[in-house]
Amino acid sequence: MSVNPDHGGNEPFDLRTLVLLTVAGAVVYASYRNSALGAAVGIGIAVLLALHNLVKRN
C-alpha cells in the first residue's frame, strides 16, 4: 500500500508503514486500558498535527 507514484502502488507494506501501524495499535491498546493516558495521547497528537501543519505551510 505504497502511495509513492513511482512504484504504482502494487508493493506490499513498507517498513515505515508497518512501524506506524504497530505503534498506533500499541497506543490504542494503552488508551483503552488507561483513559487518562488516552486523553494525554489525544492532546499530544492534536498539538503535533497543529505544529506540523504550521511548519509545512512555511
Phi and psi in degrees as a GROMACS rama.xvg file:
@    title "Ramachandran Plot"
@    xaxis  label "Phi"
@    yaxis  label "Psi"
@TYPE xy
-83.1852  139.127  SER-2
-98.6959  9.49641  VAL-3
-74.7134  117.121  ASN-4
-66.0487  -16.8417  PRO-5
-71.856  -21.2946  ASP-6
-105.87  -1.79317  HIS-7
76.6392  -3.33479  GLY-8
77.2107  12.168  GLY-9
-100.489  13.5011  ASN-10
-94.5366  156.532  GLU-11
-70.0757  177.406  PRO-12
-55.5585  139.282  PHE-13
-88.7562  174.137  ASP-14
-63.5878  -39.556  LEU-15
-60.9031  -44.1727  ARG-16
-63.4694  -42.0691  THR-17
-62.588  -43.0418  LEU-18
-65.1831  -45.141  VAL-19
-62.5835  -41.2256  LEU-20
-66.2075  -37.5302  LEU-21
-65.804  -45.6511  THR-22
-64.8465  -42.204  VAL-23
-61.8251  -41.2612  ALA-24
-63.3884  -41.1152  GLY-25
-65.2659  -39.9459  ALA-26
-66.6646  -41.7216  VAL-27
-62.9543  -42.3615  VAL-28
-64.7537  -43.9215  TYR-29
-64.4734  -38.0839  ALA-30
-67.4294  -35.5532  SER-31
-65.2638  -39.6019  TYR-32
-76.1012  -28.6107  ARG-33
-139.231  106.098  ASN-34
-67.1909  -30.8928  SER-35
-65.5362  -39.4764  ALA-36
-64.8044  -38.3253  LEU-37
-61.9564  -41.333  GLY-38
-65.4517  -42.104  ALA-39
-65.3095  -41.0416  ALA-40
-65.5129  -40.8613  VAL-41
-61.3136  -44.2352  GLY-42
-66.2065  -40.8425  ILE-43
-62.069  -40.9936  GLY-44
-67.5567  -39.7167  ILE-45
-62.1034  -43.3653  ALA-46
-65.6389  -43.2997  VAL-47
-59.8947  -44.4543  LEU-48
-66.2734  -39.4533  LEU-49
-63.4852  -44.8901  ALA-50
-64.7426  -39.0866  LEU-51
-62.2339  -42.9223  HIS-52
-66.1569  -36.6785  ASN-53
-66.0639  -42.847  LEU-54
-70.954  -37.3139  VAL-55
-65.9792  -31.1396  LYS-56
-72.5408  -25.7473  ARG-57
